[in-house]
Amino acid sequence: MGTIFDEIKIKSPQEKVESTVKIEIKDLSEFGITDRFFDEITKVYMKAYEGMEEYGEPTEKHARKYIRWLINHSDFFKILYDKKTGIIGFIACSSEWWWNGKTGEIHEICITPEFQKMGLGKFLIMQAIEYFKIKGVNKVGLWVGANNEKAIRFYKSLGFHFTGESFPRWMRMEKEI
């Protein structure tokens, strides 16, 4: 799909120096579904859930299984890619989900911590919403960790609201589009 942000300045936690990177959004089809791919995307997933282990998969083995489920159940799967770093994030969604009617479901969005707070998450969500609109979906939903205040603030800033539905540790948020 091409470069989404030509220049993003980041500070490497190790180097503590600013550098400029080009980040691309890629379709899953641009990657071979190989062990190397699963190793890389699993590391992104595990890194994104550091400090929030109660919401992520407990081991890399479980995470790989979950990512395979995401691939098999998502018709919108986009990957953020930096040539130097590799995969830095992804989003997995389904336009054919049913939750109180047809819903565009955001199953997962992960971005490694060093690339968070740069607008990449918002960009991925907006791309998913545009995809859902093309598919004739008028509602987007997701489950968020009940104590994940950072994610809750993020989703609220994008217009999502709580529906009142919940499971242990999870709360439902939706947005009309």
VEXNUVEX-23094 format. One line per field, with one value per residue: y, z, x negated of N, C-alpha, C in turn. Coordinates in Angstrom, 3 decimals, decimal comma. Example, Ala and Ser with C-alpha at 12.3 -4.5 7.8 and 13.67 -1.06 7.14 Angstrom:
n.Y -5,690;-2,250
n.Z 7,800;7,080
n.X -13,190;-12,850
ca.Y -4,500;-1,060
ca.Z 7,800;7,140
ca.X -12,300;-13,670
c.Y -3,300;0,030
c.Z 7,800;7,870
c.X -13,200;-12,900
This chain:
n.Y -1,193;1,118;3,937;5,224;7,184;9,475;10,488;9,840;10,790;9,095;8,007;5,816;3,378;2,157;3,576;6,231;8,358;10,493;9,420;9,141;7,471;5,454;4,321;1,699;0,516;-2,710;-5,386;-8,558;-10,469;-9,723;-10,834;-13,911;-16,629;-17,766;-19,514;-17,616;-15,225;-15,625;-15,700;-13,067;-11,448;-12,416;-11,607;-8,852;-8,748;-9,812;-7,894;-5,621;-6,160;-6,097;-5,403;-5,425;-7,997;-9,448;-9,238;-10,153;-12,989;-15,783;-17,029;-17,252;-19,368;-19,651;-17,141;-17,306;-19,193;-17,765;-15,600;-16,982;-17,696;-15,126;-14,429;-16,296;-15,511;-12,915;-10,424;-8,099;-7,371;-5,759;-4,710;-2,915;-1,758;-1,341;-0,789;-1,041;-1,997;-3,950;-5,734;-3,696;-3,391;-4,257;-4,758;-6,509;-7,386;-8,002;-7,820;-9,164;-9,807;-10,683;-9,071;-8,210;-7,533;-6,880;-6,215;-4,409;-5,787;-5,118;-7,086;-7,171;-4,911;-4,027;-2,346;-1,870;-0,656;1,453;2,703;3,725;6,308;7,973;8,355;6,130;4,004;5,260;5,784;3,136;2,258;4,064;3,337;0,764;1,412;2,786;0,638;-0,997;0,618;0,516;-2,119;-2,011;-1,869;-0,456;-0,129;-0,315;-2,440;-3,507;-5,244;-4,219;-4,209;-4,079;-2,628;-1,262;1,603;3,329;2,334;2,570;5,381;6,038;4,763;6,092;8,664;8,367;8,219;5,979;4,289;2,957;0,037;-1,177;-3,859;-6,681;-8,951;-11,024;-9,032;-7,658;-5,114;-3,953;-1,853;0,424;2,014;4,058;4,269
n.Z 0,000;0,425;1,696;4,794;6,628;5,932;7,430;10,674;13,806;16,172;19,439;20,245;22,771;23,649;22,460;22,948;21,200;18,670;15,706;12,245;10,650;8,073;7,741;6,671;5,605;5,268;3,450;4,627;2,708;1,582;3,040;3,632;5,140;7,298;9,564;10,412;9,993;11,869;14,216;14,304;14,340;16,610;18,584;18,467;19,362;22,012;23,117;22,953;24,905;27,259;30,680;30,786;31,116;31,986;30,039;27,661;25,779;27,604;26,944;24,363;22,673;23,027;22,064;19,353;18,448;18,864;17,100;14,699;14,730;14,504;11,901;10,395;10,864;10,119;7,805;7,284;7,692;8,597;8,495;10,169;9,093;9,331;7,612;8,869;11,473;11,153;11,527;13,268;14,266;14,141;12,899;13,262;11,891;11,427;9,028;8,999;11,423;14,049;16,468;18,363;15,932;12,613;12,681;12,420;13,547;15,649;16,290;17,256;17,997;17,868;18,758;18,946;21,959;21,590;19,296;19,827;20,465;18,263;16,394;14,877;15,720;15,668;12,943;11,888;12,961;11,708;9,035;9,131;9,744;7,403;5,614;6,686;6,147;3,324;3,097;3,869;6,550;9,543;12,143;14,553;16,657;19,709;22,241;25,315;27,781;31,104;33,025;31,541;31,217;29,508;26,893;26,938;27,114;24,639;22,754;23,418;22,617;19,939;19,519;20,432;22,639;25,810;25,944;28,002;28,170;29,369;30,153;32,451;33,284;30,817;28,727;26,599;23,783;21,386;18,213;16,124;12,593
n.X -0,821;-2,118;-4,051;-3,047;-3,638;-6,006;-8,130;-9,019;-9,971;-11,801;-12,820;-15,190;-15,043;-17,390;-19,519;-18,917;-18,807;-17,550;-15,950;-15,011;-12,369;-10,837;-7,634;-5,628;-2,410;-1,291;0,234;1,309;0,840;-1,558;-3,504;-5,107;-3,522;-5,267;-7,522;-9,345;-7,920;-5,829;-7,369;-8,318;-5,950;-4,753;-6,545;-6,110;-3,462;-3,740;-5,442;-3,844;-1,971;-3,373;-3,470;-0,774;0,097;2,285;4,200;3,180;1,902;0,548;-1,920;-4,464;-3,856;-1,063;-0,363;-1,111;0,731;3,098;2,645;2,663;5,362;6,467;5,593;7,015;9,629;10,042;10,831;9,651;6,521;3,799;0,405;-2,086;-5,148;-8,611;-11,563;-14,054;-13,531;-11,580;-8,505;-6,294;-3,818;-0,270;3,093;6,118;9,155;12,696;15,230;17,544;18,784;21,020;22,658;25,090;26,332;25,006;21,597;18,560;15,774;13,091;10,626;8,013;5,391;2,101;-0,813;-4,239;-5,739;-7,708;-6,846;-4,400;-1,944;-2,245;-0,374;0,087;1,766;4,285;4,377;4,484;6,949;8,697;8,315;9,410;12,076;12,829;12,664;14,700;16,930;16,984;17,689;20,287;20,933;22,207;21,529;18,947;17,113;15,453;13,566;12,294;9,739;10,839;9,410;7,591;6,690;5,282;5,824;8,617;8,956;7,811;9,577;11,982;11,266;11,485;14,138;15,515;17,786;18,895;20,906;22,172;22,054;20,259;17,588;15,799;13,082;13,199;14,620;17,223;16,966;18,295;18,918;20,792;20,774
ca.Y 0,000;2,274;4,603;5,977;8,362;9,557;10,678;9,843;10,852;8,250;7,864;4,428;3,249;1,771;4,591;7,529;9,378;10,606;9,023;9,245;6,186;5,376;3,207;1,308;-0,395;-3,800;-6,451;-9,855;-11,200;-9,323;-11,625;-15,347;-17,106;-18,666;-19,491;-16,321;-14,253;-15,836;-15,277;-11,602;-10,846;-12,833;-10,718;-7,576;-8,962;-9,959;-6,600;-4,682;-6,495;-5,998;-4,549;-5,682;-9,438;-10,015;-9,169;-10,825;-14,434;-15,998;-17,478;-17,074;-20,465;-19,257;-15,965;-17,788;-19,836;-16,669;-14,863;-17,837;-17,524;-13,796;-14,493;-17,098;-14,933;-11,479;-10,071;-6,881;-7,618;-4,870;-4,776;-1,762;-2,297;-0,431;-1,577;-1,297;-2,730;-5,055;-5,522;-2,911;-3,384;-4,827;-4,716;-7,637;-7,055;-8,741;-7,047;-10,101;-10,223;-10,427;-8,793;-7,326;-7,093;-6,908;-5,316;-4,476;-6,095;-4,969;-8,183;-6,900;-3,890;-4,042;-1,545;-1,945;0,568;2,570;3,344;4,212;7,762;8,654;8,404;4,903;3,288;5,987;5,551;1,782;2,210;4,810;2,490;-0,298;2,013;3,000;-0,693;-1,412;1,409;-0,073;-3,403;-1,768;-1,994;0,871;-0,142;-0,926;-2,834;-4,122;-5,511;-3,581;-4,602;-3,195;-1,763;-0,724;3,011;3,924;1,933;3,149;6,795;6,050;4,450;7,190;9,810;8,069;8,212;4,747;4,417;1,687;-0,441;-1,764;-5,304;-7,015;-10,277;-10,762;-8,291;-7,038;-4,271;-3,730;-0,481;0,476;3,320;4,093;4,904
ca.Z 0,000;0,360;2,922;5,417;7,200;5,355;8,452;12,073;14,653;17,350;20,296;20,576;24,211;23,892;21,999;23,457;20,179;17,749;14,329;11,376;10,031;7,158;8,138;5,627;5,960;4,299;3,544;5,062;1,515;1,240;3,883;3,609;6,464;7,615;10,974;10,661;10,119;13,163;15,263;14,334;14,743;17,999;19,428;18,513;20,237;23,401;23,533;23,112;26,127;28,452;31,689;30,757;30,846;32,284;28,841;26,535;25,887;28,637;26,410;22,918;22,031;23,006;21,190;17,957;18,179;18,776;15,853;13,620;14,769;13,943;10,448;9,816;11,125;9,813;6,385;7,243;8,517;8,097;9,260;10,121;8,809;9,212;6,982;9,802;12,648;10,772;11,912;14,505;14,726;13,235;13,260;12,713;11,999;10,607;8,623;9,006;12,795;14,517;17,897;18,340;14,545;11,881;13,299;12,067;14,826;15,780;17,165;17,890;17,481;18,655;18,269;19,940;22,779;21,091;18,179;20,270;20,635;17,052;15,466;14,094;16,137;15,112;11,501;11,621;13,264;10,657;7,841;9,356;9,637;5,969;5,055;7,124;5,386;1,982;3,248;4,257;7,998;10,123;13,557;14,847;18,059;20,227;23,673;25,900;29,166;32,022;33,740;30,595;31,099;28,324;25,717;27,060;26,705;23,198;22,027;23,644;21,796;18,567;19,471;20,952;23,935;26,453;25,691;29,234;28,142;29,878;30,590;33,444;32,826;29,504;28,531;25,197;23,284;20,004;17,572;14,877;11,513
ca.X 0,000;-3,005;-4,451;-1,970;-4,258;-7,337;-9,149;-8,617;-11,152;-11,661;-13,986;-15,465;-15,277;-18,775;-20,463;-18,485;-19,003;-16,432;-16,202;-13,845;-12,045;-9,701;-6,780;-4,685;-1,332;-1,338;1,222;0,796;0,397;-2,919;-4,394;-4,875;-3,124;-6,377;-7,926;-9,999;-6,825;-5,170;-8,296;-8,380;-4,675;-4,526;-7,356;-5,391;-2,302;-4,186;-5,990;-2,726;-1,239;-4,212;-2,851;0,677;0,127;3,611;5,040;2,535;1,682;-0,473;-3,204;-4,609;-3,133;0,348;-0,233;-1,164;2,024;4,059;2,391;3,181;6,817;6,739;5,397;8,095;10,947;10,012;10,758;8,842;5,331;2,751;-0,835;-2,984;-6,479;-9,752;-12,635;-15,147;-13,059;-10,695;-7,103;-6,187;-2,435;0,723;4,503;6,876;10,574;13,651;16,411;18,670;19,010;22,383;22,809;26,274;26,403;23,738;20,612;17,152;15,121;11,643;10,208;6,719;4,480;0,862;-1,934;-5,307;-5,739;-8,524;-6,158;-3,095;-1,758;-2,701;0,741;0,188;2,978;5,428;4,351;4,967;8,388;9,407;8,275;10,392;13,416;13,081;12,908;16,040;17,917;17,036;18,374;21,674;21,089;22,425;21,162;17,651;17,041;14,240;13,502;11,123;9,489;11,564;8,468;6,614;7,083;4,647;6,605;9,960;8,842;7,551;10,817;12,929;10,840;11,898;15,597;16,110;18,446;19,219;22,274;22,689;21,809;18,937;17,178;14,748;11,887;13,375;15,799;17,548;17,065;18,742;19,003;21,560;19,997
c.Y 1,250;2,878;5,377;7,258;8,416;9,678;10,689;9,876;10,007;8,283;6,393;4,325;2,909;2,923;5,980;8,674;9,352;10,141;9,130;7,905;6,362;4,144;2,960;0,456;-1,451;-4,768;-7,726;-10,644;-10,841;-10,072;-13,098;-15,781;-18,211;-18,639;-18,152;-15,211;-14,390;-15,442;-13,758;-10,984;-11,234;-11,955;-9,349;-7,683;-9,010;-8,637;-5,597;-4,926;-6,497;-4,999;-4,700;-7,173;-10,061;-10,022;-9,898;-12,321;-14,687;-16,405;-17,194;-18,164;-20,151;-18,081;-16,378;-18,409;-18,772;-15,882;-15,676;-17,731;-16,174;-13,816;-15,215;-16,474;-13,436;-11,272;-8,720;-7,094;-6,806;-4,860;-3,482;-2,291;-1,177;-1,252;-1,920;-2,239;-3,987;-4,726;-4,778;-2,857;-4,035;-4,598;-5,877;-7,390;-7,952;-7,857;-7,903;-10,624;-9,896;-10,277;-7,758;-6,714;-7,111;-5,809;-5,487;-4,639;-5,896;-6,025;-7,832;-5,733;-3,867;-3,157;-1,601;-0,612;1,725;3,286;3,816;5,729;8,561;8,761;7,132;4,091;3,934;5,750;4,173;1,660;2,921;4,028;1,367;0,246;2,273;1,680;-1,169;-0,661;0,845;-1,376;-3,250;-1,929;-0,595;0,946;-0,876;-1,256;-3,461;-4,408;-4,911;-4,064;-3,589;-2,236;-1,145;0,727;3,684;3,599;2,540;4,611;6,911;5,814;5,539;8,399;9,620;7,935;6,924;5,030;3,023;1,320;-0,961;-3,273;-5,573;-8,508;-10,017;-10,151;-7,542;-6,231;-4,002;-2,249;-0,556;1,920;3,172;4,788;5,229
c.Z 0,000;1,710;3,493;6,055;6,635;6,427;9,825;12,875;15,893;18,148;20,643;22,073;24,525;23,595;22,567;22,491;19,244;16,364;13,547;10,695;9,036;7,541;7,031;6,226;4,861;4,543;4,001;3,888;1,093;2,067;3,618;5,014;6,866;9,118;11,327;10,845;11,490;14,323;15,420;14,846;16,179;18,954;19,561;19,482;21,706;23,950;23,813;24,412;27,381;29,423;31,741;30,502;31,117;31,056;27,634;26,762;26,830;28,120;24,917;22,148;21,933;22,056;19,722;17,552;17,997;17,476;14,649;13,550;14,143;12,419;9,792;9,961;10,822;8,311;6,192;8,228;7,909;9,060;9,071;10,046;8,649;8,678;7,941;10,932;12,286;11,147;13,234;15,024;13,714;13,777;12,553;12,973;11,106;10,297;8,664;10,409;13,186;16,030;17,999;16,953;13,904;12,403;12,634;13,365;14,733;16,794;17,930;17,199;18,423;17,966;19,344;20,674;22,201;19,895;18,553;20,425;19,464;16,023;14,657;14,445;15,571;13,605;11,173;11,870;12,159;9,346;7,958;9,201;8,179;5,272;5,427;6,367;3,980;2,007;3,704;5,736;8,577;11,617;13,720;16,333;18,410;21,712;24,193;27,339;30,123;32,776;32,832;30,274;29,854;27,060;25,756;26,639;25,192;22,416;22,216;22,777;20,333;18,437;19,918;22,316;24,504;26,174;26,958;29,280;28,656;30,129;31,675;32,770;31,520;29,463;27,032;24,895;21,817;19,520;16,315;13,812;10,337
c.X -0,861;-3,280;-3,285;-2,485;-5,672;-8,404;-8,508;-9,903;-10,883;-12,947;-14,101;-15,720;-16,739;-19,735;-20,175;-18,811;-17,811;-16,841;-14,902;-13,630;-10,908;-8,917;-5,773;-3,575;-1,288;-0,193;0,543;0,229;-1,032;-3,971;-4,100;-4,494;-4,114;-6,648;-8,563;-8,951;-6,165;-6,072;-8,261;-7,082;-4,312;-5,322;-6,694;-4,222;-2,732;-4,726;-4,860;-1,960;-2,116;-3,589;-1,344;0,914;1,495;4,521;4,449;2,433;0,507;-1,854;-3,260;-3,870;-1,638;0,578;-0,245;0,173;3,115;3,875;2,862;4,713;7,189;6,637;6,564;9,482;11,021;9,957;10,055;7,697;4,207;1,573;-1,616;-4,403;-7,491;-10,922;-13,761;-14,712;-12,287;-9,259;-7,076;-4,762;-1,521;2,131;5,189;8,353;11,421;14,850;17,680;18,964;20,443;22,366;23,910;26,446;25,026;22,808;19,259;16,389;13,617;11,212;8,939;6,035;3,283;-0,168;-3,008;-5,414;-6,540;-7,887;-4,751;-3,124;-2,321;-1,586;0,937;1,432;4,226;5,518;4,922;6,472;9,170;9,410;9,305;11,811;13,770;13,395;14,326;17,129;18,085;17,818;19,828;21,969;21,285;22,122;19,835;17,624;15,712;14,433;12,209;10,982;10,087;10,651;7,416;6,982;6,506;5,448;8,006;9,938;8,652;8,846;11,872;12,565;11,232;13,413;16,271;16,727;18,736;20,667;22,937;22,503;20,395;18,809;16,146;13,511;12,073;14,659;15,972;17,618;17,482;18,785;19,841;20,710;20,912
